[in-house]
């Protein structure tokens, strides 16, 4: 029908490396950083499809389709009370986190000519990430590229976190 569709599947092995390091600023030491490290590996898969229609591209993707939860090392910390001597809490406080790697679904559109590209994509779902922390993300991204005589490319981009965790970001580049 004069249409072009591209479909891709990417199986992958992911390596997870986490660090749990809680310390008062005046006691921070880089050599202690690795002592509460955890590592793990897991299988995952990404899928995507693009429909080409003239200068238009319409795409959809699913990333990390197999949900994985990563548990960090448990660390007990006793903070010293610099005013009264001793400790704030003699039993200390435990720090341990769970990170959820959940599927992210994204839809995008692009308009492409020989000298100009305009793109936009958006995550269709919010990703929770650390369980119990307010660090969710759901991104909207837009970008443009101008190609000057196939020699120099000028690029600009914009990224907004719809969940409100990160500030908006603008990018620019030359290639």
Backbone torsions as a table, in degrees:
resi	resn	phi	psi	omega
1	UNK	NA	18.4	-179.8
2	UNK	72.6	18.0	-178.9
3	UNK	-108.7	151.5	173.9
4	UNK	-122.3	129.6	177.3
5	UNK	-129.1	134.8	176.1
6	UNK	-119.4	131.4	179.2
7	UNK	-124.3	135.9	179.9
8	UNK	-133.6	145.7	175.3
9	UNK	-130.9	128.9	-179.1
10	UNK	-122.8	100.2	170.4
11	UNK	-76.2	146.1	-176.7
12	UNK	-152.8	153.8	171.0
13	UNK	-105.3	124.8	179.9
14	UNK	-105.2	137.1	174.2
15	UNK	-105.9	126.2	179.9
16	UNK	-106.7	134.8	178.4
17	UNK	-135.4	117.9	179.6
18	UNK	-122.6	152.0	176.1
19	UNK	-127.5	135.8	171.0
20	UNK	-119.1	111.9	-177.6
21	UNK	-139.1	112.7	179.2
22	UNK	-123.9	124.1	-177.2
23	UNK	-159.1	150.8	172.8
24	UNK	-65.7	148.3	-175.7
25	UNK	-56.4	-42.1	-177.1
26	UNK	-73.0	-9.4	177.5
27	UNK	-109.4	3.5	-178.5
28	UNK	-61.6	133.4	178.6
29	UNK	-145.0	123.3	-178.0
30	UNK	-59.7	-30.9	-177.7
31	UNK	-68.8	-18.5	176.8
32	UNK	-86.8	-6.9	-171.6
33	UNK	-61.5	-38.7	-175.2
34	UNK	-81.8	-8.9	-171.2
35	UNK	-70.4	-20.8	178.4
36	UNK	-117.6	48.3	-178.4
37	UNK	-94.9	143.2	171.7
38	UNK	-125.7	149.3	177.5
39	UNK	-133.7	149.9	178.0
40	UNK	-160.4	159.5	176.1
41	UNK	-128.8	149.1	178.3
42	UNK	-153.1	154.7	175.4
43	UNK	-87.4	143.3	175.1
44	UNK	-150.6	175.5	-178.1
45	UNK	-148.9	143.5	172.6
46	UNK	-117.6	148.0	174.7
47	UNK	-135.0	153.0	178.2
48	UNK	-160.2	159.5	177.6
49	UNK	-147.4	144.7	177.3
50	UNK	-130.8	134.3	174.8
51	UNK	-110.5	122.6	179.5
52	UNK	-96.3	125.9	177.4
53	UNK	-138.5	96.8	-174.7
54	UNK	60.1	-128.6	178.8
55	UNK	-82.7	0.1	-176.7
56	UNK	-95.1	145.9	173.2
57	UNK	-129.2	128.7	176.0
58	UNK	-120.8	128.1	-172.6
59	UNK	-133.7	155.7	172.8
60	UNK	-144.0	143.4	-179.0
61	UNK	-145.6	149.2	171.5
62	UNK	-123.6	124.0	-175.9
63	UNK	-115.1	138.7	179.6
64	UNK	55.8	60.6	-174.6
65	UNK	-69.8	-17.0	176.6
66	UNK	-101.6	116.8	-178.0
67	UNK	-68.3	133.5	175.8
68	UNK	-130.8	143.7	175.1
69	UNK	-116.9	131.7	-177.5
70	UNK	-113.5	125.0	-179.9
71	UNK	-104.5	128.0	179.5
72	UNK	-81.4	168.5	176.4
73	UNK	-66.6	150.0	177.4
74	UNK	-90.2	129.8	-178.3
75	UNK	-125.2	130.5	175.0
76	UNK	-102.5	127.5	-176.3
77	UNK	-124.3	134.0	174.2
78	UNK	-114.3	113.2	179.9
79	UNK	-90.1	134.3	178.9
80	UNK	-80.0	144.3	174.8
81	UNK	-90.6	106.5	-174.3
82	UNK	-71.3	-18.1	-179.0
83	UNK	-86.6	-48.0	-174.2
84	UNK	-100.7	4.4	-172.7
85	UNK	72.6	-169.8	176.3
86	UNK	58.8	-157.6	-177.4
87	UNK	-120.8	151.2	174.0
88	UNK	-62.4	-45.5	-179.9
89	UNK	-135.1	108.7	-176.0
90	UNK	-60.7	-24.6	178.4
91	UNK	-84.6	-14.3	-179.1
92	UNK	78.9	-179.2	179.0
93	UNK	-128.6	136.1	178.3
94	UNK	-86.9	137.4	175.0
95	UNK	-122.2	121.0	175.0
96	UNK	-153.4	139.5	-174.2
97	UNK	-128.9	151.9	173.5
98	UNK	-118.4	128.0	178.4
99	UNK	-109.2	125.3	177.5
100	UNK	-99.8	120.0	173.4
101	UNK	-95.9	99.6	-174.9
102	UNK	-108.0	159.7	177.8
103	UNK	-60.2	141.0	174.5
104	UNK	-120.9	127.9	-179.7
105	UNK	-110.6	131.1	-175.0
106	UNK	-129.9	141.0	173.8
107	UNK	-122.3	144.1	-178.2
108	UNK	-146.4	162.8	177.3
109	UNK	-141.3	147.1	177.4
110	UNK	-143.2	148.6	172.9
111	UNK	-119.9	121.7	-172.5
112	UNK	-127.5	132.4	169.3
113	UNK	-126.0	-177.4	179.6
114	UNK	-63.0	-29.3	-174.3
115	UNK	-119.9	4.1	-174.0
116	UNK	-151.7	138.2	175.4
117	UNK	-133.9	133.0	174.6
118	UNK	-127.6	126.5	-175.7
119	UNK	-130.4	156.2	171.8
120	UNK	-154.2	139.0	173.4
121	UNK	-147.2	158.7	-177.8
122	UNK	-145.4	138.0	171.6
123	UNK	-70.3	130.4	-177.2
124	UNK	-84.0	-15.2	178.7
125	UNK	-133.4	156.5	178.1
126	UNK	-87.4	135.5	179.3
127	UNK	-100.4	128.3	-175.2
128	UNK	-76.0	-42.7	-177.6
129	UNK	68.2	-115.3	-177.3
130	UNK	-72.1	124.7	-178.8
131	UNK	-67.6	129.2	176.3
132	UNK	85.7	-6.8	176.5
133	UNK	-107.2	152.2	-178.9
134	UNK	-88.9	74.5	-177.4
135	UNK	-132.3	27.8	-179.9
136	UNK	-63.7	150.9	176.4
137	UNK	-135.9	146.7	171.6
138	UNK	-152.9	109.3	-168.5
139	UNK	-99.0	143.6	165.4
140	UNK	-116.5	131.8	-178.2
141	UNK	-131.5	142.0	175.5
142	UNK	-140.8	147.7	-179.6
143	UNK	-155.9	162.8	178.0
144	UNK	-144.0	149.3	176.0
145	UNK	-139.2	133.3	175.1
146	UNK	-114.3	128.5	-179.3
147	UNK	-104.5	117.4	-179.2
148	UNK	-94.5	100.2	175.9
149	UNK	56.7	35.1	-179.6
150	UNK	58.1	21.2	-178.0
151	UNK	-116.8	-41.2	-175.7
152	UNK	-130.8	132.5	177.0
153	UNK	-113.6	129.2	174.9
154	UNK	-107.1	128.6	-174.5
155	UNK	-126.2	149.3	173.4
156	UNK	-146.5	150.5	-178.9
157	UNK	-148.9	164.5	179.0
158	UNK	-142.8	139.0	178.9
159	UNK	-135.9	132.2	178.6
160	UNK	-129.8	132.1	175.2
161	UNK	-90.2	108.4	-177.9
162	UNK	-68.2	-18.4	177.4
163	UNK	-83.9	-12.7	175.4
164	UNK	85.0	9.8	179.8
165	UNK	-75.9	-42.2	-177.9
166	UNK	-109.0	151.9	173.8
167	UNK	-71.4	159.0	174.7
168	UNK	-62.6	150.1	179.9
169	UNK	-133.0	139.6	175.3
170	UNK	-116.0	141.4	178.4
171	UNK	-130.3	157.4	175.5
172	UNK	-148.7	150.1	-179.5
173	UNK	-160.7	166.7	177.5
174	UNK	-136.5	141.9	-179.3
175	UNK	-139.2	NA	NA
